[in-house]
Amino acid sequence: MEFGCHLPIFGPAATRAGLLTFAREMEQLGYESLWASDHIVIPHTIRSRYPYSDTGQFPLAPDATFLEPLTALAMVAGVTERAKLGTTVLVLPHRHPVLAAKALATLDHLSGGRVILGAGVGWMREEIELLGAPFAERGAWSDEAIRIMRACWRDERTSFHGRFFNFDDIGCFPKPVRGDIPIWMGGHAKPALRRIVALADGWHSAFPTAAGLETGLALLREECVRQQRPFDELTITLRAGLAIRPSPGGPDRKALQGTPEEIVEDLRRFKALGVSHVLMEASYRDLAHMVRTFETFARDIRPHV
């Protein structure tokens, strides 16, 4: 099992010094990957429900610093050598797919083939519509976007004729170092699982419990049977909040939030389910706290998983 860290790309630590210091230290600690989330704007009025909190309220204020992820990862690429560079997740309807393909291939080219595209269709209607994509059709839009990005990375002459995008032969260079970029799709609903099996290289589950992940994996296996794709071709990954505490949690404890012993047990359960890569994010209240959390994990928890 590999482990990654979410970069400080929003909040008080989202500065040049914070980003570069954190990236260098995490690579030195042996973490395999560094990740960035994606929001272009934060509207002052958000009626869309945030799917990752009980209240449904988005946790950041409109005036919060939130770095553009591909720009931030490009800076990180320049001060690291080994760690993979990923998005968790890049919201596909935020960017024209040819532009996204170009930016990701450039990042991959300059980093020596280290990019992973964690991708999703998004949840915030206000942001997606502002940037020009049809919210109600964002799933079908994103399906075309993935096919276009793959074609841009693969073909010498790229063309596409679909429902949302139409263009004749173009050249889009450089190509990714390995000829393609791994795509790990987020989402838990049936359309997302269909998209994972049809178009992606893996599933990037967000904040699951072990029981929830097991249920999702059963549905994913069924979708693989329907589409006649070997389940073993898919990489199973997840994102979770990391909080190391001195006392055991209660019955509603979230995965990776508790004592070191509880976190080890969580990770062993995920590993038994086939998870190969875990992306963790710590509290963003300050850089020193983030670094201490990941130092403690590397020293006291990881060796026991």
Secondary structure as GFF3:
##gff-version 3
##sequence-region A 1 305
A	DSSP	beta_strand	2	6	.	.	.	ID=ss1
A	DSSP	alpha_helix	16	28	.	.	.	ID=ss2
A	DSSP	beta_strand	33	36	.	.	.	ID=ss3
A	DSSP	alpha_helix	69	77	.	.	.	ID=ss4
A	DSSP	beta_strand	84	87	.	.	.	ID=ss5
A	DSSP	beta_strand	90	91	.	.	.	ID=ss6
A	DSSP	three_ten_helix	92	94	.	.	.	ID=ss7
A	DSSP	alpha_helix	97	111	.	.	.	ID=ss8
A	DSSP	beta_strand	115	120	.	.	.	ID=ss9
A	DSSP	alpha_helix	125	130	.	.	.	ID=ss10
A	DSSP	three_ten_helix	135	137	.	.	.	ID=ss11
A	DSSP	alpha_helix	138	154	.	.	.	ID=ss12
A	DSSP	beta_strand	158	161	.	.	.	ID=ss13
A	DSSP	beta_strand	166	170	.	.	.	ID=ss14
A	DSSP	beta_strand	183	185	.	.	.	ID=ss15
A	DSSP	alpha_helix	190	199	.	.	.	ID=ss16
A	DSSP	beta_strand	202	206	.	.	.	ID=ss17
A	DSSP	alpha_helix	210	227	.	.	.	ID=ss18
A	DSSP	three_ten_helix	231	233	.	.	.	ID=ss19
A	DSSP	beta_strand	235	241	.	.	.	ID=ss20
A	DSSP	beta_strand	243	244	.	.	.	ID=ss21
A	DSSP	beta_strand	257	258	.	.	.	ID=ss22
A	DSSP	alpha_helix	260	272	.	.	.	ID=ss23
A	DSSP	beta_strand	277	281	.	.	.	ID=ss24
A	DSSP	alpha_helix	287	296	.	.	.	ID=ss25
A	DSSP	pi_helix	297	301	.	.	.	ID=ss26
A	DSSP	three_ten_helix	302	304	.	.	.	ID=ss27
###
